[in-house]
Structures are given as C-alpha cells and as structure tokens.
Amino acid sequence: MTDDSEAPPECPVHGSRGAPAALVGRRLVELVGAWHWYGDERRDLPDIWLIDDRDRAVRCATGSDWCLIVG
C-alpha cells in the first residue's frame, strides 16, 4: 500500500526537474526540436523545447538511461 502524501518518483540520475503542476495553464506558442548526430548516426529521439506565452522554454528529452526529462 502506498501513501498518497509520498513525493512522486524521480530519476536517480537526473533528479527532479521541477513540478509538473507549474506547466498547467501555460499557453503553448512555439515548438522547437533538435536532432543530435554523432558522425553519420542520428540519435533515436530529438530534444524538444516547448515555448509558452510567457517566453519560457521547457525542455523535453531523454536521458542516457532512457528516462524522460522535462524541465
């Protein structure tokens, strides 16, 4: 049985990148993406930045251990 007051799990490598609740209510106005290349090989997933109406960027990417990084 889990306690609802427990903190949400966080990545052991990257830690917590902020509170997801802080993203609620923002208006998305732009999306920017970047593929990373190593020689002739492209990384499997891009890094993506969500730009809101306050001109703040939120980066979405994957860590080296394939965890989702949002922050």
Beta strands, then each sheet from edge to edge (+ up, - down):
strand 1: 28-34
strand 2: 37-38
strand 3: 41-42
strand 4: 47-52
strand 5: 57-62
strand 6: 68-70
sheet 1: 1+ 4- 5+ 6-
sheet 2: 2+ 3-
end
